[in-house]
């Protein structure tokens, strides 16, 4: 009988300890995600414009060689940075979806060339569907030229993750976002992407978030 009571008390103490450990872990996780959410929001309005070795436009949708409105905003912003001497070269990035004739990078390359940027000031990097793949491919191309500093152009919600990924792949990146609005859903998604990327590395989770 005494032995049974001792076991019951021991099990009870153990379960209480497990409970409080789980509570503590839960509080840490909530705090970590909360801090990450604030960091993503802080970068929405942050605009660092170099100078750098190159301006990098993160790819997004194109329609048979014509940039989508979102991609066009990024390209126009990159063009303005180039005209302001933020960097001597603009890099357009992005692969293509199944069935597409053109890559996002090529659509951006053509758009900027038609906007008056000479080919000598353009670099096309068509490898990479996700942000990590695009930046990793860009680092390889720029690294061959001895370049490592970039001004990355994307939408505001994307800024903090770009900064983090660029560091992971070996680029020194400033981020200059477009003036587009960011929804709560986009910010929440980026918070999840950054929260997981900083724990497991962005290379391991890049297929989950693009």
N, C-alpha and C positions, 0 to 999 in steps of 0.2 A: 504493500500500500504506500509506504513512504517512498519507495523507489519509483512508483508510478507518479506520485506528486512531484518528485524531483524532476522526472522527465518532462512532465507537463510544464513546470516552471521554466525549465531550460529551453524547451521548444518555444514557449511564449516570449522569453527574452530574445531568442534568436530571431523570431518573426518580427518583433518590434524593431530590432536593429536593422533587419532587411528593409523594413518599411521606411525608416528614417534615412537609410542610405539611398533608397530609391527616390525619396522626396528631395534629398540633397542633389542627386544627379539631375532630377527634373528641373530644379531651380537653376542649376548651372546651364542646362541646355536652353531653357527659356531666356536666361540672361544673355547667353552667347548669340542666339538668334536675334534677340532684341537689339544688341549692339550692332550686329551685322546689318539689320534693317536700317538703323540710323546711318551707318556708313554709306549704304547704297543711296539713301536719300540725300546725304550731304554732297555726293558727287553729281547730283542732278544738275546743279547750277555751276559746278566747277568748270572753268574754261582755261586750260593751260595751253599756250600756243607756241611753244618752242622758244628759240629756234632749234631745229633738229636736222638730222640727215635726210629724213623723208616724211611725207604725210601718208598715212595708211588709211584707206577707206575700207571699212568692213563691209563685206558683201551681204546683200539681201536680194529679194525677188526681182527678177527681170522677166519681161514678156517678149519673147522672140527677138532679143537684141535691144529692146527698149527698156530702160530702167523703170521700175515701179516708182510711184511718187515718193516712197520712203527712201529708196536708193538715190533718186534724183536729188532729194534734199541733202543727203550725205555728200554727193558729188559736188553740188553747188557750194556747200560749205568748204569742202576741200579746195575747190577752185579759188574761193575768196582767201583762204589761208595762203595758198600758193602765190596769189597776187600780192599778198602782204609780206612775202618773203619769209614765211614760217619755215620753209624748207625748199630746196631746189627741185625736188622730185615728188611726184604723187604716185603711190602704189595702189592699184585697184585689185581687189581680191574677190574670191568666191568661185565655187564650182557650179555645176548645173544639176538640175533634177532630171530624173529619168524622162526621156522624151523631148527634152529641150535641145534646141540646136546650138544655143550659145551659152557660155558661162556668164555668171554675174560679173566676174572680173572683166571679161571682154566687153560686155555691155557698158560697163563703167569706163573702160579704156576708150571706146568709140565715142561715148558721150563727151568726155573731156577733150578729146582730139577735135571734135566738131565745135567745142566751145572755145577753141583757140589755144589750147595747151599743145606745144610741139611734142612730137614723139620722143625727142631726146629728154624731155622732162617727165616721161611716163614709164612706169614699169607695170607689167601685167603678171600677177601671180594667181593662176587659176586652180591651184591645188587647195583642197580643204572645203568641207561643207560646214563644219562647226567653227565657232570663234577660235577655239584652241588650234584647230588644224590650219586655219587661215593665218594666224599669227606665227605659228611654228614654221609654216612654209615661207612666210615673209622673212622671218629671221634667217633662214637658210640663204635666201636670195641676197638679202642685205649684207649678211655676214661675209659672203664671197667678195663683196666690195669693200669690206672693212668698216661697214656702217652698223650702228646699233641703236642710235637714238631716233625716236619717231614721235610724231603727233598723230594719234589715232582718232579717227572720226567715225562716230556712230550716233545712236539715239541716246538721250540723257540717262535712261534707266540702265543702259548697258555699260556706263562709264567705269564704275568701280570694278566690275568683273574684268573688263578689258585691261585695266591697270594691273590687276593681280595676275592675269594670264600672261601678259607681256613680260612681267618679271620672271615668271616660271620658265618661259621659253628662251630667255636671255636678251630681251629687248628692254631698253630704258625708255619708258613711254610717258609722254604727257597725253592728256585726253582733252579733245575739244569737241563737245557734242553739238548736234544741230539744235534748233530752237523748237523742236516738236514737243508735244505734251507726253507725259508718261502716266499710264493708268496705275491704279493700285494693284491690279492683277500683275502687270509687268514688274512692278517693284517687288511684289511678294515672290514672284518666280525667280527674280534675280537674287533675292535674299536667300532662297533655298539653294540656288546654284552656288553662290559664294560660300554659304555655310558648309556645304558638302565638299566643295572644291578645296577649301583651306584645310579640311581634315584628311581627305583621301588623295588630294592632288587633282588639279583641273584636268590633267591628261586622262585620268581614270573615269571621270564623270562627264566628259564633254559631250558624249553622245546622248546624254539625258536631256540636255538643255539647249543644244545648238550653239 
